[in-house]
């Protein structure tokens, strides 16, 4: 299996590439609109064929590159079940497995940051957590149907029950970290260590962060696979 972790420096968003080395079929998870040319160049250089673009959720801080990538490559758009997306080719539900050659991607429903959110467990080793679980943190829960109690439940009852050696690859990181493990986050994540459900809910309610600057434009665009106007360019 071929694996790459790519970053958009403006939004600190990670995009993940997984490819089957034998048949060259490829998945991109959480591609970014402004980085599509980079992604296409990498696919060309490595001789890869993009089959799927997966979203962990409907993002509020950046526009997805899925629409442009689908136009360029013919790949399919895959989003969490019940997402308000008008153009997706496939909707994944909790426990469903997407196979790409020898790669198995298991969808794990992890709402709380938003009401429709998936983490992806790749070959039982790589856990792509989106914004549900970050390195020493977690996603906010104050818009897009977020719910702090639900997020606490899915992290502690679903993600933290995975083997400690499971690698955690988040959707963002703002402090320069690239990867963690379930064992590390259970031990060191200050959002969860020493907090019960009620304390977590109370803590999340005190954050009072401003909304992402372009949220009003970004969310509708992402509900349309990254299409801002009639012209994706």
TAGIJO-V436782 format. One record per pair of residues at least 12 apart in sequence whose C-alpha atoms are under 6 Angstrom apart, sorted by the first residue. I is the first residue (numbers start at 1). GAP is how many residues later the second one is. D is the distance in whole Angstrom. If there is no record, write none. Layout:
((I	GAP	D) (I	GAP	D))
//
This chain:
((1	18	6) (1	19	5) (1	20	5) (2	16	6) (2	17	5) (3	14	6) (3	15	5) (4	12	6) (4	13	5) (12	160	5) (12	161	6) (13	158	6) (13	159	5) (14	157	5) (14	158	6) (15	14	6) (15	15	5) (15	16	5) (16	12	6) (16	13	5) (20	81	6) (24	24	5) (24	25	6) (25	24	5) (26	23	6) (26	24	5) (26	25	6) (27	23	6) (27	24	6) (27	25	5) (27	26	6) (28	25	5) (29	24	6) (29	25	5) (29	26	6) (30	25	5) (31	33	6) (31	34	5) (32	32	5) (32	33	4) (33	30	6) (33	31	5) (33	32	4) (36	29	6) (50	25	6) (51	24	5) (52	23	5) (52	24	5) (53	24	5) (54	24	5) (54	25	6) (55	24	5) (56	61	6) (56	62	5) (56	74	5) (57	60	5) (60	155	5) (60	158	6) (60	159	5) (61	151	6) (63	155	6) (63	159	6) (63	163	6) (64	162	5) (66	159	6) (67	158	5) (67	159	5) (76	13	6) (77	12	5) (78	12	5) (78	13	6) (79	12	5) (80	12	5) (81	12	5) (83	33	6) (85	138	4) (85	139	6) (86	138	6) (87	137	6) (94	13	5) (94	14	5) (94	15	5) (95	12	5) (95	13	6) (104	18	6) (104	19	5) (105	16	6) (105	17	5) (106	14	6) (106	15	5) (107	12	6) (107	13	5) (110	44	6) (112	34	5) (112	35	5) (112	36	6) (112	38	5) (112	39	4) (113	19	6) (113	26	6) (113	27	6) (113	28	5) (113	33	5) (114	30	5) (114	31	5) (114	32	4) (115	30	5) (115	31	6) (125	41	5) (126	41	5) (127	40	6) (127	41	5) (127	42	6) (128	41	5) (128	42	6) (129	41	5) (130	40	5) (130	41	4) (131	40	5) (134	36	5) (136	53	4) (137	52	6) (137	54	6) (148	53	5) (149	52	6) (164	18	5) (164	19	4) (165	16	6) (166	15	5) (166	16	6) (167	13	6) (167	14	4) (168	12	5) (168	13	5))
//
